[in-house]
Amino acid sequence: EIGVIEDMGVEIRTGVCFGRDVTLQGLRDQGYQAFFIATGLHRSRPLNVEGEDHPDVLKGVDFLRDAALKQPAKVGKRVLVVGGGNVAVDVALTARRVGAQEVSLVCLEKREEMPAWDYEIEEAIEEGVKIVNSQGPKRFLQKDGVLTGVEFKRCTAVFDENHAFRPRYDETDLTTIEADTVIVAIGQAADLSFSETDGIAASRWGGLEADRFTLETPIPGVFAGGDALYG
C-alpha cells in the first residue's frame, strides 16, 4: 500500500513530529493549502487505580508495538491482561508467544458482553488463555517493590438502563489473582500533544473535532479522519 501511494507521486517524510518539526503555519507558508490529520489512537487508556505506575504494569498498545517491531517485550511466567476487547485478546496471545507460561485475561463484562469477537476469544481459550469475567481492578499488589498480582472487585453491572458504560461493583466481594506482569488493554486514546501548538480543536471524548460529513475541523482547510475522529 505504501508503494502504491509513492508510485502515485506522494512524498512520504518519516521521523517528523507535527507541532514541533513542522507547524500548520509553517506548511502554509510553504504553499500547502489543505491538511488531513489522521493520527490514530496510539496511547493506552489508564485504569487510574493504585499501583498502576509499577514498572511491571505494561501498556497494551506499547507491548504490541514492541513485539511487532521485534523489540524486547519481556514478560514474567504469569501474565495478567486487563481488558475484554480484541486488543486485549491480541495482547494475551502475544504474551503467550513471547514466553509467558500462564496467561489470564480479566474483564468487567460477562462472557456474552465481551466486546472481543467470539472467534478471537475461542482462539485465546484454545491457546490456553484463561478468561475471568465480571471483575474490575481495585489495586495492584506488590511486596518489597516486586509486583505480586492484582486485587479485583466483582463487577455487578457494566452498563446502565440506557446501555451507557457505567460499571457498578460489589466492593465487599474481592478476589486476588497472582501475576509477575500485568498488561492493561482497556482501550486506546489519541495523542493530541500537537493540537495546542496549532490550535486544533479536541472533542469532548479526547479525539479530534471535525464535521462528520465534510471532515473539516473548525480551522478552514484542515480536515481530520480515522480513529482520531471516530474513536
Secondary structure, DSSP 8 states (H G I E B T S, - for coil): -HHHHHHTT-----S--BTTTB-HHHHHHTT---EEE-----EE-----BTTTSTTEEEHHHHHHHHHTT------SEEEEE--SHHHHHHHHHHHHTT-SEEEEE-SS-GGG-SS-HHHHHHHHHTT-EEE-SEEEEEEEEETTEEEEEEEEEEEEEE-TTS-EEEEEEEEEEEEEE-SEEEE-S-EE---TTHHHHT--B-TTSSB---TTT-B-SSTTEEE-THHHH-
